[in-house]
Amino acid sequence: WNLDDFEIGAPLGRGKFGRVYLAREKTTHYMVALKTLYKVELMKGRVEKQVMREIEIQTHLRHPHILQLLTYFHDHKRIYLVLEFAARGELYKELKRQPNERFNEHLSAKYTYQVADALEYCHRNNVIHRDIKPENLLLTYEGNVKLADFGWSVHAPSSKRNTLCGTLDYLPPEMVSGETYDIFVDHWCLGILCYEFLVGKPPFLSDSQQETYVKIKAANIQWPEQITPGAKDLISRLIKRKSWERISMAAVKKHFWIVKYKD
Ligand SMILES: CC(C)CCNC(=O)Cn1cc(-c2ccc3c(-c4nc5ccccc5[nH]4)n[nH]c3c2)cn1
C-alpha cells in the first residue's frame, strides 16, 4: 500500500504526533481514517519504540469493539496508519450533545458492556489499555463503541510510570501512588467511565490536582440522586481501592443492571 492508493479528505482530528484524515481507498471506495506520524517528531519525542510497540499490539488485536489498525506503510518523512473509520466520531462529543450532557441508563449500560467486552479481550491477550476515558472511544454508524488510542497500553504487569498528561480523573490509587499495577487499572477506569456516562462528569473531578488525588485515594463517591441502585452497585464494585477486589469483566457483562438496560 502507499499514499497513492487513497484520496485524502477532511481532517478528523489532531493526535499527539500527527493528524488524522478521512480517506477513501481508490478502487473499493472503502472509507478509512488515515493517521500520519512524522518520523522526525517521533525521534524528537523519543517515542519511535513505543509507536512500534503500539503498532505491534494493534495489529494482533481483533475485536468488534476495538478500533482496527487495518494496515500501515511509510515514506521518507512519515508513517501512515490506516485505521477503521468510525462514522459517528468521538463518543465524548456525543455525551456533550445529550440533554444534561449525560447518557440515559440504556446507552450507559450498552456502552459500558461494549467497553467491558473489549477489555476482557485485551486482558485475555495480556494487554492493559490504561487510558480508558470518553475521549478514547469512537462510535460506529450503528452506534457501537470502538476502543481507540492504545497510546498507553503495555503488556501486564508493569510499573512504567506514564508522564501525567491530560486528566487525572481516571487514574486509580495504585497509579497515583506509583506502585506497580496490573490489568485491574482498567477495571477502575471502567467504573469511572460508567459514572461519567450517567452523571456527565467523573466522580473525583476537583478544582485542583491535589484535591483529585485525595478523592481518588479515599475512593469516596458522591451519588447524585439520578443514579439508580443497580448502577450504584456496579460502579461500587469497580471503584475499589484494593485492585483485586474489583469485579471481573465477565462479572460486569453479567451484572443485573447491565443485563437489564444494555439492549
Ligand atoms: C498503532 C499506533 C501507533 C497508534 C494507535 N492509536 C491510534 O491510532 C489511535 N487513533 C485513532 C484515531 C482516530 C481518530 C478519529 C477517527 C475516526 C473518526 N470518525 C469521525 C466521524 C466524525 C467526526 C470525527 C471522526 N473521527 N474514525 N476512526 C478514527 C481513528 C486517531 N488515533
The ligand as a MOL file (V3000), in Angstrom:
LIG
                    3D

  0  0  0     0  0            999 V3000
M  V30 BEGIN CTAB
M  V30 COUNTS 32 36 0 0 0
M  V30 BEGIN ATOM
M  V30 1 C -0.9110 1.9050 16.2910 0
M  V30 2 C -0.4370 3.1640 16.9700 0
M  V30 3 C 0.8610 3.6810 16.5610 0
M  V30 4 C -1.4810 4.2260 17.0140 0
M  V30 5 C -2.5910 3.7020 17.8360 0
M  V30 6 N -3.5130 4.6800 18.1340 0
M  V30 7 C -4.3230 5.1560 17.2130 0
M  V30 8 O -4.2190 5.0590 16.0310 0
M  V30 9 C -5.4250 5.8620 17.8290 0
M  V30 10 N -6.0780 6.7590 16.9290 0
M  V30 11 C -7.2830 6.5510 16.3840 0
M  V30 12 C -7.5700 7.7150 15.7400 0
M  V30 13 C -8.8170 8.0070 15.0750 0
M  V30 14 C -9.3670 9.2760 15.1830 0
M  V30 15 C -10.6030 9.5670 14.6010 0
M  V30 16 C -11.2600 8.5480 13.9050 0
M  V30 17 C -12.4890 8.4580 13.2650 0
M  V30 18 C -13.4670 9.4960 13.1580 0
M  V30 19 N -14.6510 9.3560 12.6160 0
M  V30 20 C -15.2790 10.5680 12.7040 0
M  V30 21 C -16.5470 10.9750 12.3170 0
M  V30 22 C -16.9250 12.3020 12.5500 0
M  V30 23 C -16.0550 13.1680 13.1510 0
M  V30 24 C -14.7760 12.7380 13.5320 0
M  V30 25 C -14.4250 11.4120 13.2890 0
M  V30 26 N -13.2810 10.7350 13.5720 0
M  V30 27 N -12.6480 7.2110 12.7720 0
M  V30 28 N -11.5520 6.4960 13.0840 0
M  V30 29 C -10.6870 7.2830 13.7840 0
M  V30 30 C -9.4550 6.9900 14.3540 0
M  V30 31 C -6.5070 8.5810 15.9390 0
M  V30 32 N -5.5760 7.9490 16.6400 0
M  V30 END ATOM
M  V30 BEGIN BOND
M  V30 1 1 1 2
M  V30 2 1 2 3
M  V30 3 1 2 4
M  V30 4 1 4 5
M  V30 5 1 5 6
M  V30 6 1 6 7
M  V30 7 2 7 8
M  V30 8 1 7 9
M  V30 9 1 9 10
M  V30 10 1 10 11
M  V30 11 1 10 32
M  V30 12 2 11 12
M  V30 13 1 12 13
M  V30 14 1 12 31
M  V30 15 1 13 14
M  V30 16 2 13 30
M  V30 17 2 14 15
M  V30 18 1 15 16
M  V30 19 1 16 17
M  V30 20 2 16 29
M  V30 21 1 17 18
M  V30 22 2 17 27
M  V30 23 2 18 19
M  V30 24 1 18 26
M  V30 25 1 19 20
M  V30 26 1 20 21
M  V30 27 2 20 25
M  V30 28 2 21 22
M  V30 29 1 22 23
M  V30 30 2 23 24
M  V30 31 1 24 25
M  V30 32 1 25 26
M  V30 33 1 27 28
M  V30 34 1 28 29
M  V30 35 1 29 30
M  V30 36 2 31 32
M  V30 END BOND
M  V30 END CTAB
M  END
